[in-house]
Amino acid sequence: MIQRFFTHIASVLDTTISDTLLSYSNLVIGSDEEKALVKAIKDSFPTSELTLCTRHLSENVTRHLRTKVGVNDKNAKQILSDLFGDNGLIEADTTVDFSTKVTDIERKYEDLVGPYLTQKVIPTIRDYVYNARKTESRIPLQWKNNNCESINHILKLNQDWKPEKLPELINKIHKEIKLQESLVNGALYGHGDFELSSSAYDIRVICEENETQDSIAGKIVAELKRYQNSSGYVSTRDLSKQPHEVKFSEAILQGLAPDGGLFVPNNIIAKFSEKQLDRLVDLTYQDRALRILEKWIHPDDLHPTLLKQFINTAYSEGSFDSKEIFPIRHLEKNQYLLELFHGPTSSFKDAALQLLPQFFVHALQVLGRTSTR
């Protein structure tokens, strides 16, 4: 059943992304040491990097030493320290350091413990902790799945978890998974309780209400092409066939182009359909600004996660006396008034000038300069 479960996940992922430029070949999976679980993951995701929870490894070694081998508490604590302590095997930084520690452990405990350490524990630490961490830098030192355990505990309390008959239990688990799936899907649209990791967030597609899958797929392909073909900014007065391009940071520091023109992207100007604009209506000012500016600034020039940070800092309640930033007041009938005086200088200029200095600082850092001159 475990093998079938992971095979199904792999199949869904493969079907979902096979026609795009995305891949899950660099997937990192963390797990307990349970044999069937490890085998199922390795068989289903052969190109992924698998790492094991060091807390569970330590607990399993402790249990084996005391119940199977009969090691006393003093010796067991010393063995665990040499394996999982601050200066233990698990903390080895280099191949030489790892080999040296292994030799020392074998010399000290071979007569006491037998082949258990050399044939079971050490190979496991080498393959699923040390080598995994060397291959995949995203794996933290002494990774533990404490967060997963905590979430499990919270879910059990929240759902008043009790022993169930297998059919009822499967049904409840299925409902929980569907709920989590809907929340994770919400992150793809920028709403809900989850956010995409910065490593998975380069482009965004704004879907229209009731838009077809083919139409959405077309937008994704178009955004991927835009992502791959990064172009700079050109002057509105440069009418040559090959206008001079500058990068985003340079355009920010120059302000106006040398010929007096305005800098605009040297590709198709970002456009929003009426239905896409409808999707922006209920967003906060900050989220709306982010979705618009993402279309004008390439992720290679300023990553969306950093852009979001700049926007949230610029348009904060600490700087504006209205949480709507620039609220719209309904006067009568179809007459509305946009209030642009809620910023720190009570001027419409706050709309741009609260964000632009952050672009200046970032541009100077990118170009390694200390002045805009």
matplotlib code that plots the C-alpha trace (Angstrom):
import matplotlib.pyplot as plt

x = [0.0, 2.9, 4.6, 1.3, 0.7, 4.1, 4.0, 0.6, 2.1, 5.1, 2.7, 0.5, 3.6, 5.0, 1.7, 1.2, 4.6, 5.8, 4.7, 6.4, 10.0, 9.6, 11.0, 11.0, 14.4, 15.9, 13.3, 14.4, 12.4, 12.7, 11.5, 11.7, 13.9, 11.0, 12.2, 9.1, 8.7, 12.4, 12.2, 8.9, 10.3, 13.5, 11.6, 9.1, 11.5, 14.8, 16.3, 15.4, 17.6, 16.4, 17.4, 16.4, 15.3, 18.3, 16.0, 14.4, 17.8, 19.0, 15.9, 16.1, 19.8, 19.0, 16.2, 18.4, 21.3, 19.2, 16.7, 18.7, 22.3, 21.8, 24.3, 24.1, 23.0, 26.6, 27.9, 24.7, 25.0, 28.7, 27.9, 25.0, 27.3, 29.9, 27.2, 24.8, 26.5, 27.8, 31.2, 29.8, 29.8, 26.7, 28.5, 31.4, 32.3, 34.7, 35.2, 38.5, 36.7, 33.9, 36.4, 38.4, 35.4, 34.2, 37.6, 37.5, 33.9, 34.7, 37.8, 36.0, 32.7, 33.2, 33.7, 30.8, 28.2, 29.3, 28.5, 25.4, 27.2, 29.5, 26.9, 23.8, 24.1, 27.2, 26.2, 22.7, 24.3, 26.7, 24.1, 21.1, 22.6, 26.3, 26.2, 22.7, 23.8, 26.9, 24.8, 21.9, 22.9, 19.3, 19.3, 20.1, 22.6, 20.9, 17.5, 14.6, 10.9, 9.8, 7.5, 5.7, 5.3, 3.9, 1.5, 0.3, -0.3, -2.2, -4.3, -5.1, -6.2, -8.2, -10.0, -10.5, -8.5, -9.5, -8.9, -11.1, -12.1, -10.0, -12.7, -13.6, -10.0, -9.2, -12.2, -11.0, -7.5, -8.8, -10.8, -7.7, -5.6, -8.2, -8.3, -4.6, -4.5, -7.0, -5.0, -1.8, -3.5, -4.6, -0.9, -0.6, -3.2, -1.7, -4.4, -5.0, -2.9, 0.1, 2.8, 5.0, 8.6, 10.9, 12.7, 9.5, 8.3, 9.6, 6.5, 2.8, -0.1, -3.3, -6.3, -9.7, -12.9, -14.0, -11.0, -10.4, -7.4, -6.1, -6.2, -4.4, -1.8, -1.2, -0.6, 1.9, 3.8, 3.9, 5.2, 7.8, 9.0, 9.2, 11.1, 13.6, 14.0, 14.9, 15.2, 16.1, 14.6, 14.8, 14.0, 10.7, 12.6, 14.9, 13.2, 16.1, 15.7, 18.1, 17.5, 20.1, 19.0, 19.8, 19.0, 16.4, 19.0, 20.7, 17.3, 16.4, 19.6, 19.5, 15.9, 15.5, 17.2, 20.2, 18.0, 15.3, 12.9, 11.3, 12.5, 10.0, 10.5, 12.0, 9.3, 5.5, 4.1, 2.3, -1.5, -4.3, -7.7, -10.8, -11.4, -7.9, -8.4, -11.6, -9.4, -7.3, -10.3, -10.6, -6.8, -5.0, -3.2, 0.1, -0.9, -2.4, 0.8, 2.9, 0.9, 1.2, 4.9, 5.7, 4.6, 7.1, 10.1, 11.8, 12.5, 16.2, 16.3, 14.4, 13.0, 9.2, 9.9, 12.2, 9.8, 7.0, 9.2, 9.9, 6.2, 5.1, 7.7, 6.8, 3.1, 2.8, 0.3, 3.3, 3.7, 0.1, -2.8, -5.2, -4.8, -6.2, -3.2, -5.1, -8.8, -11.6, -14.6, -18.1, -19.6, -22.9, -24.1, -21.1, -18.8, -15.8, -12.9, -9.4, -7.7, -4.0, -3.1, -2.7, 1.0, 3.8, 4.0, 0.2, 1.1, 0.2, 3.9, 4.0, 2.5, 5.9, 8.4, 7.8, 8.9, 11.5, 14.2, 14.2, 14.7, 17.6, 19.3, 18.9, 20.2, 23.3, 24.0, 23.5, 25.9, 28.4, 28.1, 27.6, 26.2, 23.6, 26.1]
y = [0.0, 2.4, 1.7, 2.2, 5.5, 7.0, 5.6, 7.4, 10.7, 10.4, 9.6, 12.7, 14.9, 13.5, 14.0, 17.5, 18.9, 16.7, 19.2, 22.2, 23.2, 22.3, 19.2, 17.4, 15.8, 17.8, 16.8, 16.4, 14.0, 13.6, 10.4, 8.2, 5.1, 2.7, 0.2, -0.1, 3.7, 4.2, 1.5, 3.0, 6.5, 5.3, 3.2, 5.9, 8.9, 7.4, 10.8, 12.5, 13.0, 11.1, 12.1, 10.6, 12.2, 12.2, 12.2, 8.9, 7.4, 8.2, 6.8, 3.6, 3.1, 3.7, 1.2, -1.4, -1.0, -1.4, -4.1, -6.1, -5.7, -5.0, -2.1, -0.2, 3.4, 4.8, 3.0, 3.7, 7.5, 7.5, 5.6, 8.0, 11.0, 9.7, 9.1, 12.0, 14.5, 17.9, 16.5, 13.1, 11.3, 13.1, 16.4, 15.4, 18.1, 16.2, 12.7, 12.5, 13.7, 11.2, 8.3, 9.2, 9.2, 5.9, 4.3, 5.6, 4.3, 0.9, 0.6, 1.7, -0.3, -3.3, -5.8, -4.2, -3.9, -6.2, -5.6, -3.6, -0.2, -1.1, -2.9, -1.0, 2.4, 3.8, 3.0, 4.5, 7.7, 7.8, 7.3, 9.2, 12.0, 12.7, 12.0, 13.4, 16.7, 16.9, 16.3, 18.6, 21.8, 22.5, 19.7, 21.3, 19.8, 17.2, 17.5, 16.4, 16.0, 17.7, 20.0, 17.1, 15.4, 18.7, 19.1, 15.5, 16.1, 19.3, 17.6, 14.8, 17.2, 19.4, 16.4, 14.6, 11.7, 8.3, 4.7, 4.0, 1.1, 1.0, 2.2, 5.2, 6.0, 6.0, 8.3, 10.8, 10.8, 11.3, 14.4, 15.8, 15.4, 17.0, 20.0, 20.3, 20.0, 22.9, 25.1, 24.3, 25.0, 28.4, 29.4, 29.1, 31.9, 34.0, 33.4, 31.2, 30.1, 28.9, 30.8, 29.4, 29.0, 31.6, 28.8, 27.9, 31.4, 33.0, 33.8, 34.2, 33.7, 35.7, 33.5, 34.7, 33.4, 30.2, 30.2, 27.0, 24.8, 25.3, 29.1, 28.9, 26.5, 29.1, 31.8, 29.6, 28.8, 32.5, 33.4, 30.7, 32.1, 35.6, 34.2, 32.5, 35.5, 38.3, 41.7, 45.1, 48.5, 50.9, 54.6, 55.6, 58.0, 55.3, 54.2, 52.2, 48.6, 47.5, 50.0, 50.3, 48.1, 48.7, 46.4, 47.3, 48.5, 50.8, 52.2, 52.9, 54.9, 56.8, 57.9, 59.3, 57.8, 59.8, 61.0, 62.3, 59.4, 57.2, 53.6, 50.9, 47.1, 46.1, 43.5, 43.4, 45.9, 44.2, 44.1, 42.9, 41.8, 43.1, 39.8, 39.7, 43.2, 41.8, 39.4, 42.3, 44.3, 42.5, 42.3, 44.6, 47.5, 45.8, 42.5, 44.4, 46.4, 43.2, 41.6, 44.6, 45.3, 41.6, 42.1, 45.0, 43.7, 40.4, 38.0, 38.0, 41.7, 41.7, 38.5, 38.6, 37.7, 40.7, 42.9, 41.9, 42.8, 46.2, 46.8, 45.8, 48.1, 51.0, 50.8, 50.0, 51.3, 52.9, 55.2, 55.7, 56.6, 54.4, 50.6, 50.9, 53.2, 55.2, 54.6, 55.3, 57.2, 56.9, 60.3, 59.6, 57.6, 56.7, 59.4, 58.3, 60.1, 58.6, 60.0, 60.4, 62.4, 59.6, 59.2, 60.7, 63.9, 64.1, 64.2, 62.1, 61.7, 59.2, 56.7, 56.3, 57.9, 55.5, 52.6, 54.1, 54.7, 50.9, 50.3, 52.8, 51.0, 47.6, 48.9, 50.3, 47.0, 45.1, 47.4, 47.7, 51.4, 53.9, 56.8, 57.2, 59.3]
z = [0.0, 0.8, -2.5, -4.4, -2.5, -3.4, -7.0, -7.4, -6.1, -8.5, -11.4, -10.6, -10.5, -13.7, -15.5, -14.1, -15.1, -17.9, -20.6, -18.8, -18.2, -14.5, -12.8, -9.5, -10.1, -7.3, -4.8, -1.2, 1.0, 4.7, 6.4, 9.4, 9.3, 8.8, 6.2, 4.0, 3.9, 2.9, 0.1, -1.3, -1.5, -3.1, -5.7, -6.5, -6.6, -7.7, -8.6, -5.3, -2.3, 0.8, 4.3, 7.6, 10.9, 13.3, 16.3, 15.2, 14.3, 17.8, 19.4, 17.4, 18.3, 22.0, 21.9, 20.2, 22.6, 25.7, 24.6, 22.0, 23.1, 26.8, 27.0, 30.4, 30.5, 30.9, 27.8, 25.8, 26.5, 25.4, 22.2, 21.4, 22.1, 19.7, 17.0, 17.5, 19.9, 19.2, 18.1, 17.0, 13.7, 12.5, 12.7, 10.4, 7.9, 5.5, 4.3, 6.2, 9.4, 8.9, 8.3, 11.3, 13.5, 12.1, 12.9, 16.4, 17.0, 15.6, 17.8, 21.0, 20.6, 18.4, 21.3, 23.2, 20.5, 17.8, 14.1, 14.8, 14.6, 11.7, 9.5, 10.3, 12.1, 10.5, 6.9, 7.5, 8.8, 5.9, 3.2, 4.5, 6.7, 5.7, 2.0, 1.7, 3.3, 1.0, -2.1, -1.2, 0.6, 1.5, 4.1, 7.5, 9.9, 12.1, 10.3, 12.5, 11.5, 14.7, 12.8, 11.2, 14.6, 16.1, 13.2, 13.7, 17.4, 16.7, 14.1, 16.5, 19.2, 16.8, 15.3, 18.6, 17.1, 18.4, 17.3, 14.3, 12.2, 9.1, 6.6, 8.8, 9.4, 5.7, 5.0, 7.6, 6.4, 2.8, 3.9, 5.7, 2.6, 0.4, 2.8, 2.8, -1.0, -1.3, 1.0, -0.9, -4.2, -2.7, -2.4, -6.2, -6.4, -3.6, -1.0, 1.9, 4.8, 2.8, 0.8, -1.9, -0.9, -2.5, -4.3, -6.0, -6.7, -9.9, -12.0, -11.4, -13.7, -13.0, -14.0, -14.9, -13.4, -15.0, -17.4, -19.3, -18.6, -22.1, -21.6, -18.3, -19.8, -22.6, -20.0, -18.2, -21.3, -22.2, -18.7, -18.9, -22.2, -20.7, -17.8, -20.1, -22.4, -20.1, -21.9, -20.5, -20.7, -23.6, -24.2, -25.6, -27.9, -29.3, -32.5, -34.0, -34.9, -32.1, -29.3, -26.5, -23.5, -19.9, -16.9, -14.3, -11.7, -14.2, -15.4, -11.8, -11.2, -14.5, -14.1, -17.6, -20.6, -22.0, -24.8, -22.4, -23.0, -20.4, -19.8, -20.8, -21.1, -24.5, -25.1, -25.0, -22.5, -19.7, -20.1, -18.0, -19.3, -17.7, -16.0, -14.7, -13.2, -11.6, -9.7, -8.3, -7.0, -3.6, -2.9, -0.5, -2.0, -1.3, -3.0, -6.0, -6.4, -6.3, -9.0, -11.3, -10.7, -11.2, -14.8, -15.3, -13.4, -14.5, -11.6, -12.5, -11.9, -8.7, -7.3, -6.4, -2.8, -2.4, -4.4, -2.0, 1.0, -0.5, -1.2, 2.3, 3.8, 1.6, 2.0, 5.6, 8.2, 9.9, 6.9, 5.8, 8.1, 6.1, 5.9, 2.4, 1.6, -1.1, -0.3, -2.8, -1.5, -3.0, -3.5, -5.4, -8.3, -10.4, -8.8, -6.7, -5.1, -4.9, -1.7, -2.3, 0.9, 3.5, 3.0, 5.3, 3.2, 2.5, -1.2, -4.2, -4.7, -1.8, -4.2, -6.0, -3.7, -0.7, -2.9, -5.2, -2.5, -1.8, -5.5, -5.3, -2.5, -4.1, -7.5, -5.8, -4.1, -7.4, -9.3, -6.5, -6.3, -3.4, -5.5, -8.2, -10.2]

ax = plt.figure().add_subplot(projection="3d")
ax.plot(x, y, z, "-o")
ax.set_aspect("equal")
plt.show()
